[in-house]
């Protein structure tokens, strides 16, 4: 294999192949590469073309570094990404087409590139180390082998869940009213559609406190939190909610949801997605989570959507998966988190 790439950490590719940064014209091929990989592993695909566009040439590209590998016919056969997610956190991803003959060797080279690039990111942030984070579909033995060889270890399993939504659930009496003292409201917005800063900070505060005792929890600064979520093409400020409970001194922040829009499915229907739902520890056991979930379901029904998706830790200390199942969510498939602490030098 030859070394061939536009600078940066060394990468080996087969003779006649080349490594380069992606260009706008590559987006359809990258969507096809991801979709082909998903179909190979789980029999179906749910690639968001807008999200790929954002990551490669849109706002999502601002915090990512990419490398694509093309064969002798200039066809993209592999794609690697390094995402500067937050201080001390770097997400990496490597996708190699299932039919690539030299897949193992190419993946090993791309993972080495990703690790070295993550070290560069850590040095630029003046960090002594960074936590590498990668995701794989459960049952993808090839990806698991590559991740293991790259020094990462499986640390968690996640349930990718979905719940159907019916038009009848848009009705005000479709669900029980929240418990006494619990109020759910949409994040307030100014006339120009931008959110009221106090409410956005409230969402950030609630989520930071809610997940403090959860797996992989770490403090993400407010600017990093907002910038990262706005990279998602499905981001909408009117899909963020806050919940309060009545306390001794009046209403207290109790819970929050950050939601987004799922692209159209095969039937032409959009969906809603719950990126984050958190309940402050002081408000647990008061029906806040159910009130928030019912709000999202009703909102999806009002918008004519047919589903609400979410991800949950299979070993959640709060037993959230049981709550979701009781409210109609079912697991579509599972994913895994793989991690490795890596020094900056």
C-alpha positions in Angstrom: 0.0 0.0 0.0 1.2 3.5 -0.8 1.1 6.7 1.2 -1.1 9.2 -0.6 -2.9 12.1 1.0 -2.9 15.9 1.2 -0.7 16.3 4.3 -1.4 15.5 7.9 -0.9 12.2 9.7 0.4 9.4 7.4 -2.1 7.2 5.6 -1.5 4.2 3.5 -3.8 3.3 0.5 -3.6 0.7 -2.2 -1.5 1.5 -5.4 -3.6 3.7 -7.7 -5.9 4.8 -4.9 -5.9 8.3 -3.3 -6.9 10.0 0.0 -8.2 13.5 0.0 -10.6 15.9 1.7 -14.2 15.6 0.5 -15.8 18.2 -1.8 -19.5 19.1 -2.2 -19.9 16.8 -5.2 -19.0 13.8 -2.9 -22.1 14.1 -0.7 -24.3 11.7 -2.7 -21.5 9.1 -2.8 -21.0 9.4 1.0 -24.7 9.0 1.6 -24.7 5.9 -0.5 -21.6 4.6 1.3 -23.3 5.0 4.7 -26.6 3.5 3.5 -24.8 0.5 2.0 -23.0 -0.2 5.2 -26.2 0.1 7.3 -28.1 -2.2 4.9 -25.3 -4.7 5.1 -25.4 -4.8 8.9 -29.1 -4.4 9.8 -31.0 -4.9 6.5 -32.2 -1.3 6.3 -30.8 2.3 6.3 -31.9 5.6 7.8 -29.1 7.9 6.5 -30.0 11.6 6.8 -28.7 13.2 3.6 -29.0 16.7 5.0 -27.0 15.7 8.0 -24.2 14.3 5.8 -24.3 17.6 3.8 -24.0 19.6 7.0 -21.1 17.5 8.3 -19.1 17.7 5.0 -19.7 21.2 3.8 -22.2 22.9 6.1 -22.1 24.2 9.7 -21.2 20.7 11.0 -18.0 20.8 9.0 -16.6 23.6 11.1 -15.8 21.2 14.0 -14.9 18.2 11.8 -12.0 16.9 9.8 -12.6 14.4 7.0 -10.7 12.1 4.7 -12.2 10.1 1.8 -10.4 7.3 0.0 -11.0 6.8 -3.7 -10.1 3.8 -5.8 -8.4 3.8 -9.3 -11.8 4.7 -10.8 -12.2 7.7 -8.5 -15.0 6.0 -6.7 -15.2 6.6 -2.9 -14.6 3.4 -1.0 -14.0 4.7 2.5 -14.6 7.8 4.7 -13.1 8.8 8.1 -14.2 11.7 10.3 -12.8 13.3 13.4 -15.2 15.5 15.3 -13.9 18.1 17.8 -17.0 17.6 20.0 -16.0 19.5 23.1 -13.0 20.1 25.4 -11.5 16.7 26.1 -14.0 14.8 23.8 -13.3 13.7 20.3 -15.6 11.5 18.2 -14.2 9.4 15.4 -15.9 7.4 12.7 -14.5 5.1 9.9 -16.7 3.6 7.2 -15.3 1.2 4.6 -17.5 -0.3 1.9 -18.4 -3.9 2.6 -17.1 -5.1 -0.7 -13.6 -3.5 -0.4 -11.0 -6.3 -0.7 -8.4 -4.5 1.4 -11.0 -3.4 4.0 -9.1 -4.5 7.1 -5.8 -2.8 6.1 -7.6 0.3 4.9 -9.6 0.6 8.1 -6.5 0.1 10.2 -4.8 2.9 8.4 -7.8 5.2 8.7 -8.2 4.6 12.4 -4.5 5.5 12.9 -5.1 8.7 11.0 -8.2 9.4 13.1 -6.3 8.8 16.4 -3.4 11.0 15.3 -5.7 13.7 14.1 -7.6 13.6 17.5 -4.2 14.1 19.2 -3.7 17.2 17.0 -7.1 18.5 18.1 -6.3 18.0 21.7 -3.0 19.8 21.3 -4.7 22.7 19.6 -7.1 22.9 22.5 -4.2 22.8 24.9 -5.5 19.6 26.4 -3.2 16.9 27.9 -5.5 14.1 26.6 -8.8 13.5 24.9 -11.4 10.8 25.2 -12.0 9.1 21.8 -15.6 8.1 21.3 -16.9 5.9 18.4 -20.2 4.4 17.6 -21.0 1.0 16.0 -24.2 -0.9 15.2 -24.5 -3.8 17.6 -23.6 -7.0 15.7 -21.2 -5.3 13.3 -18.3 -7.8 14.0 -16.1 -6.2 11.4 -16.3 -2.7 12.9 -15.9 -4.2 16.4 -12.7 -5.9 15.3 -11.3 -2.7 13.9 -12.2 -0.7 17.0 -10.5 -3.2 19.2 -7.4 -3.2 17.1 -7.4 0.7 17.4 -7.3 0.3 21.1 -10.9 1.3 21.9 -13.2 -0.8 24.1 -16.9 -1.3 24.2 -18.3 0.7 27.1 -22.1 1.0 26.5 -25.1 -0.2 24.6 -27.9 2.1 23.4 -31.4 1.3 22.4 -32.6 3.1 19.3 -36.3 3.4 19.9 -39.3 4.6 17.9 -42.9 5.2 18.7 -45.8 5.6 16.2 -47.9 8.7 16.4 -51.6 8.9 15.4 -53.6 11.9 14.4 -55.9 11.4 17.4 -53.0 12.1 19.8 -53.2 15.8 18.8 -56.3 16.1 20.9 -56.0 18.0 24.2 -57.7 15.0 26.0 -55.5 12.3 24.4 -53.4 12.1 27.5 -53.9 12.7 31.2 -53.1 16.2 32.5 -49.7 16.7 34.2 -49.6 16.1 37.9 -50.5 19.1 40.1 -47.7 21.7 40.1 -46.0 20.4 36.9 -46.0 22.8 34.0 -44.5 22.2 30.6 -44.0 25.0 28.1 -42.1 25.6 24.9 -38.9 27.6 25.2 -39.8 31.2 24.7 -38.9 32.9 21.5 -38.5 36.5 20.3 -40.5 37.9 17.4 -37.6 37.0 15.0 -37.8 33.3 16.0 -34.7 33.3 18.1 -35.0 31.8 21.6 -34.9 33.8 24.9 -31.4 33.4 26.2 -32.6 32.7 29.8 -34.7 29.7 28.6 -31.8 28.2 26.5 -29.5 28.5 29.5 -32.2 26.9 31.6 -32.3 23.9 29.3 -28.5 23.6 29.5 -28.6 23.8 33.3 -31.3 21.2 33.7 -29.6 18.7 31.3 -26.2 19.2 33.0 -27.7 18.4 36.4 -30.0 15.7 35.1 -27.1 13.6 33.6 -24.6 14.2 36.3 -24.9 10.7 37.6 -25.2 9.0 34.2 -22.7 7.1 32.0 -20.2 9.3 30.2 -21.4 12.5 31.9 -19.1 15.5 31.6 -19.5 19.2 31.8 -20.0 20.8 28.4 -19.8 24.5 28.2 -22.9 26.5 27.2 -21.4 27.7 24.0 -20.3 24.2 23.0 -23.7 22.8 23.8 -25.6 25.4 21.7 -23.1 25.3 18.8 -23.1 21.5 18.6 -26.9 21.1 18.6 -27.4 23.9 16.0 -25.2 21.9 13.6 -28.1 19.4 13.2 -30.1 20.3 10.1 -33.2 19.0 12.0 -32.6 21.6 14.7 -35.6 23.8 15.5 -35.9 26.2 18.5 -39.6 25.4 18.7 -38.8 21.8 19.5 -37.2 22.7 22.9 -39.3 22.5 26.1 -38.9 23.3 29.7 -40.8 21.8 32.7 -41.2 23.4 36.1 -42.6 22.1 39.4 -44.0 24.2 42.2 -41.4 24.6 45.0 -41.3 26.4 48.3 -40.4 29.7 46.6 -42.4 29.3 43.5 -41.8 27.4 40.2 -38.5 25.6 39.9 -36.8 24.2 36.8 -37.5 20.5 36.7 -37.0 19.1 33.3 -36.2 19.8 29.6 -36.4 18.4 26.1 -34.2 19.2 23.1 -36.0 17.9 20.0 -35.4 18.0 16.3 -37.0 16.9 13.0 -36.5 13.5 11.4 -36.4 13.4 7.6 -39.2 11.9 5.6 -39.5 8.1 5.8 -40.5 5.9 2.8 -44.1 7.0 3.3 -43.2 10.6 3.0 -43.8 11.5 6.6 -41.4 13.4 8.8 -40.8 12.4 12.4 -39.8 14.1 15.6 -36.7 13.1 17.5 -35.8 13.6 21.2 -32.1 14.4 21.3 -32.2 14.9 25.0 -34.7 14.6 27.8 -33.7 15.2 31.4 -35.3 15.6 34.7 -33.5 17.4 37.5 -32.8 15.1 40.4 -34.8 17.2 42.8 -37.9 16.7 40.7 -37.7 13.0 39.9 -40.8 10.9 40.8 -43.2 13.7 40.1 -44.3 12.8 36.6 -42.1 15.3 34.8 -40.7 12.9 32.3 -44.2 11.6 31.3 -45.5 15.2 30.9 -42.6 16.1 28.6 -42.9 13.0 26.5 -46.6 13.5 26.1 -46.0 17.1 25.0 -43.6 15.9 22.3 -46.0 13.2 21.1 -48.9 15.7 20.9 -46.7 18.2 19.1 -45.7 15.6 16.6 -49.3 14.7 16.0 -50.2 18.3 15.5 -47.5 18.6 12.9 -48.8 15.6 11.0 -45.8 13.4 11.8 -45.9 9.7 12.2 -43.3 8.8 14.8 -41.1 10.0 17.6 -37.6 8.5 17.9 -35.1 8.6 20.7 -32.0 6.9 22.1 -31.7 5.5 25.6 -28.9 3.9 27.6 -29.7 0.2 27.9 -28.4 0.3 31.5 -29.9 3.7 32.4 -29.8 4.1 36.2 -33.2 5.8 36.1 -34.8 2.8 34.2 -35.8 5.2 31.4 -36.1 2.4 28.9 -39.0 0.8 30.9 -40.8 4.2 30.9 -40.5 4.5 27.2 -41.7 0.9 26.6 -44.7 1.6 28.8 -45.6 4.6 26.6 -45.3 2.8 23.3 -41.7 3.0 22.3 -40.1 -0.1 20.8 -36.4 -0.9 20.1 -35.6 -0.8 16.3 -31.9 -1.7 16.8 -29.0 -1.3 19.1 -25.8 0.7 18.9 -22.6 0.6 21.0 -20.2 3.2 22.3 -16.5 2.4 22.1 -13.9 4.6 23.9 -10.3 5.2 24.5 -8.3 7.8 26.4 -5.5 9.1 24.3 -2.7 11.5 25.2 -2.2 14.6 23.2 1.4 13.7 22.5 
